[in-house]
Amino acid sequence: MVTLPAPPEARTAAPTWDALIPQTPATEGFDPASVEGLPAPVRRWTGHCIAPGAPLSTTVVLTMHGRVWLGSWRRVRARQLLSAGRGYVWAAAARVGPCPLHGFDLYHAGSGRLRWSAGGLLPVFSADDHDVARSTAGRLAADLALTPAAALLPQVHWSEVDDDIAHADMIIDGRVHRITIRVSPKGRLEWIALPRWGDPDGHGYDIHRFTTVFSGEQEVEGLLLPQRMRAGWGLDARQGAHEFYDLEIDAAVWF
C-alpha cells in the first residue's frame, strides 16, 4: 500500500496525518444501483464521478497550487490529506518577499488547529481553541466534495430540494453540518455551501455562509475530481464576499 509522510510544512501535525492514513486500502467497488434511493442530484453526481467498480475511497492526498489570501494574495503550493468525515491536514508553503511562510490547518477527533510560521521557525499565527475546532470541522464537511464516495457514508443523510440541488446533514463528532450542493445536468458538481462557524470580518466568530465553487474535471483512478476550486465566505452573495483561496489540483493519491 502507498504511504505518504506528512509534508515538512506540517511536521508538528505528523501524528494527525499518520492517524488519518487508513491501515488497509478501500476495496469495495462502486455499484450504481447503490445510489438508487438518493436524491436525483446526488445520483447524477456520483454516477458521473465514480466509475462502476471503482474503489469507494474516502481518503485522498491532494497536491495543489494557486493562491491564498494572507493579508494580500500569495502564491502557494499545498498538500492535503483528507479522510472524509474523520479529519484532514492541509499544509502549504508561500512567500512574503524573500521570506518563506509555512502553514497548516487541521481537524481530527474534535480538535482543530491553525499555524503559520516564517521560515518554518518563527511563529506568525497559531490557534487551537473551541472556535477553531468548530470552524475546521465545517471545512471538513465542505470537503465532502473532494471525495465523491463520501456521499454514500452512513453519517451523510441526503434530502432533495429540486432536480439540481440537494441538502445533506453530515454528522462529524456529534455535530450536524447542513450542506447544500448544486449539480449540473451532466453530473458535474458546481458548488457546495454550508453555514460555517468563522470570523471572516474580524468582528468575532459567528455563523456565515461558506461556499466552494468548482470548475473543470480530471480523472484519477476511476474517480473524477474538480480541476479548480475557489472558496470563501459569501461567494454567492452580491456583496460582502470574502474569497480566501483559489487552487488547482495537480495530483491525487487514493487510499
N, C-alpha and C positions, 0 to 999 in steps of 0.2 A: 504494500500500500504506500502511496506517495505521502511523504511528510514534508511540511514546510515550517521552518522555525520562525519565531516572531522577528520582524524586521528590526534593525538597530534603533530606529526612531521610537520603538515601543519596548525597549529591553526591560523596563521595570514592570511592563504588563505581560511579560512572558508567561507567568503562571496562569493567567486568564486565557491567553492564547492557547497554551497547551491543553487546558481543561476543555476547550471548545472543539478540539480536533477529535472526531469520533474514533473509537478503537477499531471499528470494522466499517468497511465501505457499504454504502447503500446497494442492495442487490435486487429489491423488488422492482419489477418493471411496470411502467405505466400502462394501465388498461383503460382505454377511452370510455368503456362502459361504467367505470367507477365514478364518473362525474355526472351521470345522467340526472341525478336528483338535485344538482346545484343550479343556481340562477343562470339564465342564458348568457350574461356577460362573462361569468366565470367559466362556463363550459367552452365558450369561444376562445377565451384567453388560454386556458390550459391545453385545449385541443390544438391550438395554433403553436404553442411554445414547447410542448413536450411531445416528442415523437413516440408512437406506440412502442412499448417495450423498453424505452429509455429508463435508466435507474431513477428512482424517485429521490434524488439527492436534495437535501435541505441544508447542506453545509458546503460553503464555497469560499475559496480565496480569490479575491479580485485584485488585479493590478490596474491602476488608473492614472490618468494625468489630467490637468486642467488648471483651474484657478479657484482660490478660496478668498473670502473677504476677511482680512485681518487688519481692520482699520482702513485698508485700501485693498484693491485686488492684487493677489500674489500668485505667481505661477507655482504649481505644486505637483509633486508626484506622490502617490499614495498606494498603500496596500491595505485591504480589508479582509479580515476573517469574519464571516457571517454564518452563524448557526441559527436558523430561523426559529423564533420563539424561545431560544435559550440565551443568546448573547452575541456580542460582536466586539472586535477590536479594530478600530480604524486608525492607521498610523500614517503620518505624512511628513514630507520634507519640503521646505520652502526657503526663500532667502529674503532678507531685508538689507538691501545694499550688499556689502560684501559678507555680511554675517549669515551663516546658515541657521535656520529656525526649524526645530523638530517638535512634533507634537502628536498627541493621540487622544482619542476618547474611546470609552468602552462602557459596556454594561454586561453584567453577569450576576446571577443569583441575588437579585435585589439591590445590587450596588452599582453605582456609576462613578466615573472619574474622567476629568479633563486635565490635560497637562500640556504646556508648551514651554520649551526651553531654547535659549540661544546657544548655538554651538554644542548642543547636547549636554551642557553643564549648568549654565546659569538659568535658574527658573524664571520664566516670564509670567506664567499664569498656571495655577493649579487649584482644582476644586474637586471635592468628593462628598458633598453633603446630600441631604434628602432631596433638595431641588434638582441637583444634577442627576441623581438616581432616577427621579421621576421623568426628567426630560430625556435622558438617554434611553430609557425604556420606550418612550414614544418614538425615538428614532429607530429602535429595533423593530417596532411594529410597522413603521413605514417601509422598512427594508424588506418586508414580505415580498415586495415587487421584484426583488432581485433573485428570488428562489421560487420559481413558479410552482414547484411541487409542494411548497408550504401551504398552498391553497387547500390542500387535502388533509392538513394536520387536524387531529381531533379537537384541539383548542381553538380552532378557527370556525366560527359559526356564521354562515352567509345568509343574506336576505336580498331579494331582488327589488330594485327601485323601478327600472324600466329596461328596455332592450339593451341599453348601453351602460347603465350604471348599477352597481351593486354595493351593498354595505357588508362589512364583516365585523363581528365582535371577536377580537383576538385577546385571549387571556394570557397575560405574562406575569408570572409570580403573583397570582391572585388578583391583579388589577385588569379590568376590561378596557381595551382601546378600540374605539369605534372608527373603523377605516372605511373610506369610500374610494372605489376605483371606477375609472371610465375606460371602456374597451371599444376599439374601433369595430366597424362591421366585419373586417377581415381577421379580427382577433388580436390586434396589437394593443398592448397596454399603453394608454395615452397619459394618464396621470393617476396618482394616488394621493389622498389627502386625509388628514385627521385633526381633531382638536388635540393639541400637544402642549404640555407644560413647558414654558420657556420665558425668557426675558429679552425679546428681540429689540425693545426700545429703551432698555436701561432703566425702566421705571418699576422694576420688581417683577417677580415671577407671577404668571397667570396663564390661563388657557388661551392659546392663539391658534389660528388655523395654519397648519403646516402642509405644504404641498411639494411633491416632486413630479416634475414633468419630464417625459421620456421622448426620445426621438431616435430613429434608426434601429436596426436589429442586427444581431450576429449570432451564428450557431456555434455552440461549444458542446461536443459530446451528446448530440441529440436534444439539446435544450437551447431555446432562443432567449437571448438576453438583450436588453437595450444597448445601443451604441453610446448614447449620450444621456446624461441626466442633469437637470437643473433643479436645485432645491432651495427653499426659503419659506419665510413667513408671509402669507397672504399673496402668493404669486398669482392667484386667480382673482385678486381684488383690483379695482380700478385705481386705487391709490393706497399709499402706505405700505407697499410691498417691500420686503427686505430679502433679497436673494443673497445667499452666502456661499454656495458652491456651484460650480459648473464643471462637470467632469465627464471624461470619456473613458470607457472601459477598454483596456488594451488586451487583457488575457484573463482567463478564469480556470481554476482547477477545482473540480468537484470531488467531494468525499462521500 
